[in-house]
Amino acid sequence: MRRLRQPGLRVRVTAAFALGALVISATIAIASFQITRQTLLSGRERSALRAAYFDANVVNAGLAADDDPDVQEVLRTLDTGSSRHAIIYRNGRFYSRTADTGYTKALPADLQSLVGSGHTAVQRVRVESGPAWAIGIPLPDGSRFYMIDSMKELDRTLRVMSLVLALVAAATTAAGAALGAYASRRVLRPMRVVADAARDIAGGDLTARLDPATEPDLERLTTSFNRMVDQLAARLERDRRFAADVSHELRSPLQTLAAAASVLARRRDQLDPRSAQAASLVADEVERFQTLVTDLLELARADQPADRRLTEVAELARQVVARKGFDPGIVSVAEPGFTPVWPVDSRRFEQIIANLLDNAVRHGGGPTAVRLGGTAGTGWLEVDDEGPGVPPADRISIFDRFVRGRAANARADSDGTGLGLALVRQHALAHGGDATVTDRPGGGARFHVEIDLSPEEPDGRLA
């Protein structure tokens, strides 16, 4: 089962700021809404109750002025406006100033019962126009006065306020996310500097260092990093010097052995069969030894920074292919019409192609295609062969020094030094890239080398 990739630190910091801002703003918005709502409802209830008492006194005076009063006429003397509706319950009947559109049915039974027992009652109800206050006041003559006071305007105000608070909470959340993104960039900026320095060092630039004054809080980290790089540079320099000195010291006796082997090889016809075979083996092994020493010298210099200059790599590839005895037509550019002109160390890039071609000859039945292409800031080189391919278990280890694939070992193939692919990867790393191998569609292996072109040529191509 494939595990989900954990979000990066910047994403987590941004999300934490956004979530914190959302929780705080939502809490403040809800609390503010509830307090404001309660305050407005209490004030609206008090004003509705005062108006109801005033109207009840007017109704009571009108009913007491006549032994057989006209109840509807008494109700018409009230100034209720459009937001209030007055109802009188008298002698078992409900009287209304205008046509009753459900206001009587909106009076709760418990409110009517409470008013009937001689108590003033207030309750929130819902009528056709929206929420309202239902107020009941008992009158001295046994009648009951009810007032339905609409809260439509207050309800609209509360809705607008809730929308405004929601927008404020959303804006606060967005501001928190922006603050989190800014803070994460500020916090991770020293880490990016460390990562860039580590990338430069991996590419062979051992002069890369961190400035302790840039971020005082990370002075211990920068000091330890610089000390580590100093020790690494010193160790690599000792190893490089040792390999170079050993290789150089081996060259003189090797030249003598090569000359002697050449003499024996020219006189094989004068030797008996066993001596002739021995002379051939000596000549072959001396040649292989010379190749090994040359590769060791190259490895000793491989950790140095690449000497990059703009180079027409397609033409360079064709020259190398032709020099190796293959048809230059196997070299192709992924995007016709463009000439790849890349900032590369031409000597290193030439050796990358030559070593991949040699590897294809020794272990892959010969090269079938050499392709060049690129994307923004990255160039790539691919070499295909028609051999058995590289098993997945060997696709990383074959780029190590003195390591050859299982297919070569199974054939007891003693040709090669085991350094060719190691040099390919070393030169790719010196260009800020890497080397990998996959299966070629249709069979065989496909060696893929990537090169970082961003330092000097963002798109890696010139028309």
ABEGO torsion letter per residue (X at the ends): XBBBBBBBAAAAAAAAAAAAAAAAAAAAAAAAAAAAAAAAAAAAAAAAAAAAAAAAAAAAAAAAABABBBAAAAAAABBAEAABBBBBBBGGBBBBABBBAGAAAABBAAAAAAAAAGBBBBBBBBBAAEBBBBBBBBBAAGBBBBBBBBAAAAAAAAAAAAAAAAAAAAAAAAAAAAAAAAAAAAAAAAAAAAAAAAAAAAAGBAABBBBAAABAAAAAAAAAAAAAAAAAAAAAAAAAAAAAAAAAAAAAAAAAAAAAAAAAAAAAAABBAAAAAAAAAAAAAAAAAAAAAAAAAAAAAAABBBBBBBBBAAAAAAAAAAAAGBBAAABBBABBGBBBBBBBBAAAAAAAAAAAAAAAAAAAGEBABBBBBBBBGBBBBBBBBABAEBBAAAAAAAABBGBBBAAAAAAGBABEAGAAAAAAAAAAAAAGBBBBBBBBBGEEBBBBBBBBAAAABAAGBBX
